[in-house]
Amino acid sequence: MSATPTLTSRLPHVGTTIFTVMSALAQEHGAVNLGQGFPDFDCDPKLVDAVTQAMREGLNQYPPMTGVPALREAIAAKIAALYGHLYDAASEITVTAGATQAILTAVLAIVHPGDEVIVLEPNYDSYAPSIELAGGVLVPVPLVPGSFRPDFSVIGAAITPRTRALILNSPHNPSGTVWTADEMQRLAALLAPTNIVLISDEVYEHMVYDGARHVSAASVPSLASRSIVISSFGKTYHVTGWKVGYVAAPAPLSAEFRKVHQFNVFTVNTPMQHGLARYMADPAPYLQLGAFYQHKRDLFREGLAATRFKLLPCEGSYFQCVDYRAVRDDLDEAAFCRWLTSEVGVAAIPLSPFYRDGFEQGIVRFCFAKKDDTLREALQRLTKI
């Protein structure tokens, strides 16, 4: 019998993600899982009906590589209506197998070995492996601890002639910070004299609270011309398991993106694309999403106010960060989350894995994309500590 070949790992530093670890621990202990970021409630039955109808109509074979035309047209119309930038549906909109695939594909399309990519920390955990697979060099730049706002002097100091891309995420996972119009303009001014591509991860675009608005990179002309804008139907329509998202980018960037896209997924589930296109005819579901999640945020924050947790601001997304050091100051973030899950019965996610060097601040993240009863049960347990 021949031996299994020995491989040198392409991702030697990657193991089981903290999300998988905490979800497994939550299941083991019967804990309320506020760790991993997905809803525990169903999507609109009308969306399921639209997909089912597409299947029954025989729309079950390969769609165009770039996406079903009706869906790309609906996406372009939505972006134009919300952000004032008209993308050409044929050459500038691409349907993807979720946002994570879009991020990896964008990085592989534009980053060459040795190119630097600025990543604002804390950040979503797929960014670093994507850069590593492309042979790029990750340049971590911390957001201001506590507020998680950008420090443009620090970002500017990180830019070199080798900087190929900067990855922006607003509304921000994990902190819930939302970049303002002024901050987006300052970023535009910073990037103006460079050849840097902005990869703008906007999957929580419709979850912005307290009368604020999401400022898309698409809404700032000088950013739109250099940006790959990414969003997610899974987040918007409560169907994370469908793994459908999209990219909007100028034609030259889209052309390069599509060269990679066609060889890593080729295309995306046909009946779901047709169903989403039909469902998007009514903008109400995404226009009302902010109010829907603000109710859950407010319910959760009101309950947490009765605990010893210190609440950090939550301007957008469906995540709430808290400082736990008044509850226990003897545990690092991962240990606190294990204790909270096994002894209190509520799962959270530590913030330290969102930093390359595991920076500790005594902060954990809860997800409030849950049924109200789920949040109340979690709060009942948390108020006992």
C-alpha positions in Angstrom: 0.0 0.0 0.0 1.4 3.4 -0.9 1.6 6.1 1.7 -0.5 9.2 1.7 1.5 12.1 0.0 3.0 14.6 2.4 1.7 18.1 1.7 3.0 21.6 2.6 -0.2 23.4 3.7 -1.3 26.5 1.7 -2.8 27.7 5.0 -0.5 26.5 7.7 -1.9 28.8 10.4 -5.6 28.0 9.8 -7.4 25.5 12.1 -11.0 25.1 13.2 -12.7 28.5 13.3 -13.9 29.9 16.6 -17.4 29.9 15.2 -17.4 26.2 14.7 -15.8 25.6 18.2 -18.3 27.7 20.0 -21.4 26.4 18.1 -20.3 22.8 19.0 -19.8 23.8 22.6 -23.2 25.5 22.7 -24.8 22.3 21.4 -23.0 20.2 23.9 -24.2 22.3 26.8 -27.7 23.1 25.5 -26.7 26.8 25.5 -28.5 29.6 23.7 -26.3 30.2 20.7 -25.7 33.9 20.2 -22.3 33.2 18.8 -22.5 32.3 15.1 -24.1 35.0 12.9 -27.2 33.5 11.4 -31.0 33.8 12.2 -32.9 31.2 14.0 -36.2 32.2 12.2 -37.5 31.6 8.7 -37.4 33.7 5.7 -40.5 35.2 4.0 -42.6 32.3 2.6 -43.1 34.4 -0.6 -39.4 34.0 -1.3 -39.6 30.3 -1.0 -42.6 30.2 -3.2 -40.8 32.3 -5.9 -37.9 29.8 -5.9 -40.2 26.8 -5.9 -42.1 28.3 -8.9 -38.9 28.8 -10.8 -38.0 25.1 -10.2 -41.4 24.0 -11.4 -41.0 26.1 -14.5 -37.9 24.1 -15.4 -35.4 26.8 -14.6 -32.9 24.2 -13.3 -30.0 24.2 -15.7 -26.9 26.3 -15.8 -27.5 30.0 -15.9 -25.1 32.5 -17.5 -21.7 32.5 -15.7 -22.3 36.1 -14.6 -25.8 35.5 -13.2 -29.4 35.5 -14.5 -30.0 38.7 -16.4 -33.2 39.5 -14.5 -31.4 39.3 -11.2 -28.4 41.4 -12.3 -30.9 44.0 -13.6 -32.7 44.0 -10.3 -29.5 44.5 -8.4 -28.4 47.4 -10.6 -31.8 49.0 -10.2 -31.6 48.7 -6.4 -28.1 50.1 -6.2 -29.1 53.0 -8.4 -32.2 53.8 -6.3 -30.4 53.6 -3.0 -26.9 54.9 -3.7 -27.2 56.9 -7.0 -24.7 55.0 -9.0 -25.9 53.2 -12.1 -24.0 50.0 -12.8 -24.3 48.3 -16.2 -26.1 45.0 -15.4 -24.4 43.2 -18.3 -20.8 44.2 -17.6 -20.6 45.4 -14.0 -22.8 43.1 -11.9 -21.9 39.5 -11.1 -23.9 37.0 -9.0 -21.7 35.0 -6.6 -22.0 32.0 -4.3 -22.3 34.1 -1.2 -20.1 37.0 0.0 -17.2 34.9 1.2 -16.7 33.5 -2.3 -16.9 37.1 -3.7 -14.2 38.2 -1.2 -11.8 35.3 -2.2 -12.5 35.8 -5.9 -11.9 39.6 -5.6 -8.5 39.0 -3.9 -7.4 36.3 -6.3 -8.3 38.5 -9.2 -6.3 41.6 -8.2 -3.6 40.5 -5.8 -0.3 39.2 -7.1 2.4 37.5 -5.0 4.1 40.2 -2.9 1.3 42.7 -3.2 0.2 44.2 0.1 -3.4 44.3 1.3 -4.5 46.6 4.1 -7.0 45.0 6.4 -8.7 47.0 9.2 -8.8 45.1 12.4 -10.9 43.5 13.9 -12.0 41.8 10.7 -14.0 39.0 9.3 -11.9 35.8 9.4 -11.9 35.0 5.7 -9.9 38.1 4.7 -6.4 36.8 5.8 -6.7 33.3 4.3 -7.8 34.9 1.0 -4.8 37.1 0.9 -2.5 34.3 1.8 -3.9 32.0 -0.9 -3.2 34.8 -3.4 0.4 35.2 -2.2 -0.3 38.6 -0.9 1.0 40.3 2.2 -1.6 41.2 4.9 -1.0 44.6 6.5 -3.2 44.8 9.6 -4.3 48.3 10.6 -6.2 48.6 13.9 -9.4 50.5 14.2 -9.5 52.7 17.3 -9.9 50.3 20.3 -13.3 50.8 22.0 -14.9 52.9 19.3 -13.7 50.9 16.3 -13.6 54.1 14.2 -10.9 54.6 11.5 -7.7 56.5 12.3 -6.8 57.9 8.9 -3.3 58.8 9.9 -2.6 55.2 10.8 -4.2 53.9 7.6 -2.3 56.4 5.5 1.0 55.4 7.2 0.3 51.8 6.1 0.1 52.6 2.4 3.2 51.9 0.4 4.0 51.6 -3.3 3.3 47.8 -2.9 -0.3 48.3 -1.6 -2.7 46.7 -4.0 -6.0 46.7 -2.1 -7.7 47.8 1.1 -10.6 45.8 2.5 -13.4 47.9 4.1 -16.3 46.4 6.1 -19.2 48.7 7.0 -21.6 48.1 8.7 -18.8 46.3 10.6 -18.5 42.8 11.8 -17.8 42.3 14.7 -18.2 45.8 16.2 -21.4 47.1 14.7 -19.7 50.4 13.7 -21.0 52.2 10.6 -18.8 54.5 8.6 -20.1 58.0 8.2 -20.3 60.0 5.0 -17.4 62.1 6.2 -15.2 59.1 6.9 -16.0 57.7 3.4 -15.0 61.0 1.9 -11.8 61.0 3.9 -11.0 57.5 2.6 -11.7 58.6 -0.9 -9.2 61.5 -0.5 -6.6 59.2 1.0 -6.9 56.7 -1.9 -7.2 59.3 -4.7 -3.5 59.6 -5.5 -3.0 55.8 -5.4 -3.7 52.8 -7.6 -5.3 50.9 -4.7 -8.5 48.8 -5.3 -11.1 49.1 -2.5 -12.8 45.8 -1.6 -16.0 47.0 0.2 -17.7 44.3 2.2 -21.3 45.7 2.6 -23.2 42.6 3.5 -25.0 44.3 6.4 -25.9 47.3 4.3 -29.6 47.3 5.3 -29.0 46.9 9.0 -28.4 50.5 10.1 -30.1 52.1 13.1 -31.3 55.3 14.8 -32.0 57.2 11.6 -28.5 56.8 10.2 -27.9 55.6 6.7 -25.4 53.2 5.1 -22.9 55.0 2.9 -21.9 52.6 0.2 -18.7 52.9 -1.7 -20.9 53.0 -4.7 -22.4 56.3 -3.5 -19.0 58.1 -3.6 -18.0 58.5 -7.2 -14.3 58.5 -6.6 -14.6 55.3 -4.6 -17.0 53.6 -6.9 -14.5 53.9 -9.8 -12.0 51.9 -7.8 -14.2 49.6 -5.7 -15.4 46.0 -5.8 -18.7 46.3 -3.8 -19.9 43.1 -2.2 -23.3 42.3 -0.7 -25.3 39.2 0.4 -28.9 38.0 -0.1 -28.3 35.6 2.7 -28.0 38.4 5.2 -30.7 40.6 3.7 -33.4 37.9 3.3 -32.6 35.6 6.2 -31.3 32.8 4.0 -27.7 32.4 4.9 -27.7 28.8 3.8 -28.6 29.7 0.2 -25.1 31.2 -0.3 -26.1 33.8 -2.9 -24.4 37.3 -3.0 -23.2 39.7 -5.6 -20.4 42.0 -6.7 -20.8 45.4 -8.3 -17.6 46.9 -9.9 -16.5 49.0 -12.9 -16.3 46.9 -16.1 -12.4 46.6 -16.1 -12.5 45.3 -12.5 -15.5 43.1 -13.2 -13.8 41.5 -16.2 -10.9 40.4 -14.0 -13.2 39.3 -11.3 -15.1 37.1 -13.7 -12.0 35.5 -15.0 -11.5 33.9 -11.6 -15.2 33.5 -10.8 -15.8 31.3 -13.9 -13.2 28.8 -12.7 -13.8 28.6 -9.0 -17.6 28.3 -9.0 -18.5 29.1 -12.6 -22.1 30.1 -11.7 -24.8 30.1 -9.0 -28.0 28.1 -8.2 -30.4 28.9 -11.1 -33.9 28.7 -9.5 -32.7 30.7 -6.5 -31.5 33.5 -8.8 -34.9 33.6 -10.6 -36.7 33.5 -7.3 -34.6 36.4 -5.9 -35.1 38.5 -9.0 -38.9 38.2 -8.7 -38.9 38.8 -5.0 -36.8 42.0 -5.4 -39.6 43.6 -7.4 -40.9 44.6 -4.0 -38.3 46.7 -2.1 -40.2 46.7 1.2 -38.4 43.6 2.7 -34.9 45.2 2.5 -36.2 48.8 3.2 -37.8 47.6 6.4 -34.9 45.5 7.5 -33.3 48.2 9.6 -36.5 48.7 11.7 -36.9 44.9 12.0 -33.4 44.5 13.5 -33.4 47.7 15.5 -36.3 46.2 17.5 -34.2 43.2 18.3 -31.1 45.3 19.1 -33.2 47.5 21.4 -34.8 44.5 23.2 -31.4 42.9 23.7 -29.6 46.1 24.8 -32.4 46.9 27.3 -32.0 43.5 28.8 -28.2 43.7 28.9 -28.4 47.0 30.7 -29.6 45.1 33.7 -26.4 43.1 33.8 -22.8 43.9 34.7 -21.8 43.9 31.0 -20.7 47.2 29.6 -22.5 47.9 26.3 -20.5 49.1 23.4 -22.3 51.1 20.7 -24.1 49.2 18.0 -24.9 51.4 15.0 -25.5 48.6 12.5 -25.1 44.9 11.6 -26.8 42.3 13.9 -23.9 42.1 16.5 -23.6 43.6 19.9 -20.2 43.8 21.6 -19.8 44.0 25.4 -17.0 44.5 27.8 -17.2 41.6 30.3 -14.5 42.6 32.7 -16.9 43.7 35.5 -18.4 40.1 35.3 -15.0 38.3 35.4 -11.6 39.9 35.0 -9.7 36.7 35.5 -10.3 35.1 32.1 -9.2 35.9 28.6 -11.8 36.3 25.9 -11.8 32.7 24.7 -11.9 31.3 28.2 -14.7 33.7 29.2 -16.8 32.5 26.2 -16.2 28.8 27.2 -17.2 29.6 30.7 -20.3 31.6 29.6 -21.4 28.7 27.4 -20.8 25.8 29.8 -21.8 27.5 33.1 -24.3 30.2 32.1 -25.8 28.6 29.0 -25.2 31.4 26.5 -22.7 31.2 23.7 -20.8 34.3 22.5 -17.7 34.9 20.4 -14.4 36.4 21.6 -13.1 39.4 19.7 -9.5 38.4 19.9 -9.7 35.9 16.9 -10.7 38.9 14.7 -7.1 40.2 15.2 -4.0 38.6 13.6 -2.1 38.9 16.9 -5.0 37.9 19.1 -5.3 41.3 20.7 -7.2 41.0 24.1 -9.6 43.8 25.2 -12.0 41.9 27.5 -14.7 42.1 24.8 -17.1 39.5 23.4 -19.7 39.6 20.6 -23.3 38.5 20.7 -25.5 38.0 17.7 -29.1 39.2 18.1 -30.4 37.9 14.7 -32.7 35.6 16.7 -36.3 35.2 17.6 -37.4 37.5 20.4 -38.1 34.5 22.6 -34.5 33.3 22.0 -33.1 36.7 23.1 -35.3 36.8 26.2 -34.2 33.3 27.2 -30.5 34.4 26.8 -31.2 37.5 28.8 -32.8 35.6 31.6 -29.6 33.5 31.9 -27.3 36.5 31.6 -29.0 38.5 34.3 -28.2 35.8 36.8 -24.5 36.4 36.7 
